[in-house]
Amino acid sequence: MIKISILLLIALVAGSNAWSMNPRWVEWFSLPAWKRSVTNVSLPLHESECVFFRREQVLACVNVERTVLECPAVLNMTDLDQTMFSSFIVGVDSNESLNSASRFSLYPSLSEYPYHLVSKMGLRGVPIEFSLHDQVELLVFGVRVTDSSCFGQLLDMAKECGNENVVTLRSFEFEKPTAIQFTHLYVV
């Protein structure tokens, strides 16, 4: 009982935390425990959330109606410090719409950095991009859903959220870009 209470407390803190998830908490999370906590109607759920479970190779998402969607997926963070990239906003650039999205941008929050960055940036002089998608040939960092019909259900879930949740991102340029947020994504 106490272990479940601690797990729920960690999930609540991680879900409301603007920074990335503490790497030590990752070992406490499992897909069944997460599903129990998000479907528990006594806990408030104010926004949708997604978690990529490395062990199970599953992207699990829940919306505010507590509908859980599980999709088989793979993570591509090759040559990156994976502990730095464990928390993202999932969305589209503000000049786009969730209604017409065919893939999502991932806006990372680096460890101990309380802001989300743009999805396209340079790393060691090489341009990189973070994305949540279902296209095999797309060479980007992020999460690829391997079942295209499941990804279609994820797109439908995003359309239900609307285009009202606009967030300001941080950039290494002078502009202050914005994005339309669908959900948060945690990699555990």
Secondary structure, DSSP 8 states (H G I E B T S, - for coil): -HHHHHHHHHHHHHHH-SS---GGGGGG--HHHHHHHHT-TTS---S-EEEEETTTTEEEEE-TT--EEEEEEEEE-TTS-TTT--EEEEEEETTS-GGG-SSEEEEE--TT--S-B-SEEEETTEEEEEEEE--TT---EEEEES-HHHHHHHHHHHHHH-S--EEE-B-SSSS--EEEEEEEEEE-
